[in-house]
Amino acid sequence: MIKKMSLLQNETISAGNGNDGVIAESNDTITLGNGIDVVKAGDSETIKLGDGADTVTAGANSAITLGSGTDTVTAISSLINGGKGHDSFVFTGSFGQDTIAHFGPKHDNIVLAHAMFANFAAVQSDMTQVGANTVITYDPADVITLTGVKTSSLRASDFRFV
């Protein structure tokens, strides 16, 4: 059974190892344990997840840290710290300028809208190496930066198209 918690603005919530559902407005700090959690958050959130298989949808300018579970994240213009699990990062609409730290090629995957990128070849044509980072640019407003990842390490299996 999922416990549901709703937050107003500028609140802090910490939950244990149960299965939790959190709905938050903006500027909140959310720390969850090792259950299977679902988070729907507004803008400028700070979210830290435990080791469960969690699903996070976050608004602009959020900072998200994943645990060791198999997590799915949809965010807009956010900083996402990948965890040790097999994580999926979803970018299927206007997603802004996102940064993913600790993306593991052959381990994690990026989900993209088929209408934006038809296939891996299309992603490769919009992928550049900038220093130690891979930058995928759909358009000037929608950019994904994979910190510490070489473009040569990315394979078609690291991407899914929906």
N, C-alpha and C positions, 0 to 999 in steps of 0.2 A: 504494500500500500504506500502510495506516495503522499507525504505530508506537503501541503502547499503553504507557502509563506509569501506574503506581499509586502513590499517595502515602499515607503514614500521616498522623497529625496533625502540625501545626506544621512543615510542610516548604515549601520553595521549589523551583519548577521553572520553567525557561525553556527554550523549544524554538524551533528555527529555523523555516524556511519550508517544512517538509515537512508531510505530512498526519498529524496526531497525534491520538491518543485518550488522554484523561486521566481517570482515576478517582481522586477524592480524598475523604478522610474529613471533615476539618474543620480550620479555622484555617490553611489553606494559602495560599500566594501562587503564582498560576499566570500566567505570561506566555507567550503563544504568538505565533508569527510569522504569515506570510501564507498558509499552507496552508489546506486544508479540515480544520478541527479539530472534534472532538467532545469535550465536557467534561461529565462527570457528577460533580458536586461536592456535598459535604456542607454543613454550616452554617458560617457566619462565614468564608466564602472571599473572597479578593481575586483577581479574574480580569480579565486584560487580554488582549484578542484583537487579532490583526493584521488584515490586509485580505482574508482568505479568506472563504468562505461557511461560517460556523461555526454549530454547534449547541451550546447550553449549557443544562444543567439544573442548577440550584443550590438548595441548601438555604437555610434561614432566615438572615437578617442578612448576606447576601453583598453585596459591592460588585463590580459587573460593568461593565467599560468595553469597548464594542464598537469595532471598526475600521471600515474603509470597505467591507467586504464585505456581502453579503446574509446577515444573521445571524438565527437563531431562538433566542429565550430563553424558558425557563420557569423562574420563580423564586418563592420564597416570602418575603414580608416583606423585600424587598431593595431596594437602590439600583441602578438600571440607567442607565448613561450611553450613550444611543444613539449610533451612529456615522453615517457619511456614506452608508452603503449603505441599501438598502430592507429595513428590519428588521421582524421579526414578534415580538410580545410575547404569549406564550401564558398565559392565565389560565382554566383549565378545571376546576379543582377548588377546594378551599380554598386560597386564594393569599395570605392575610394582607394586610399593609399595604405595598404596593409604591409606589416612586417612580420615574418615568421622566423623566430629564432629556434634552433634545434630541430629543423626539419630534417628527417631522416630518409634520404632516397632509398628505395627498395624496402622501406619500412612504413612510411607515411604516404598519403596521397592528397592531391589537390583535385577538387571537383569543380569543373568549369561548365558554363552553359554552352551547349553545342552551337547556339546562335552566335556566341562571341568567338569561340575557337572551334572550328570544325573537327580538328584532330590534333595529334601530337605535332605533326609537321607545322601546323598553323601556330602552335605555341612556340615551337623552336624559332620560327621566323620573327617572333616578337620577344625573344629572350636574349639578354645580353649579360656579359660578365662585367661587373663594376667592382673592381678591387677583388675582395674575397667573396662577394655576394653575387647571386643570380637575381636579375631584375626582369620580370615579365610585365610588359607594358601593353595593355589592351588599347588604351587611349591615355592622354595626359592626366585625366581624372581618375583612372582605374589602373593601379600599379600594385604588383605583388613583389616584395623583396624577400628573398630567402637568404638570411645571413649565414655566412660561412659555407655556402654551397656552391660548388663549381657547376657551370652549365654542362660540362662534359659528364658529370655524374648522374644527370637526370635522364630517365628512360620513359618510354611510352607508358609503362606499367605504373609510373608515379602519378599518372593523371587519369581521371575519369571524366567523361563528357555526358551531360544529361540534357 
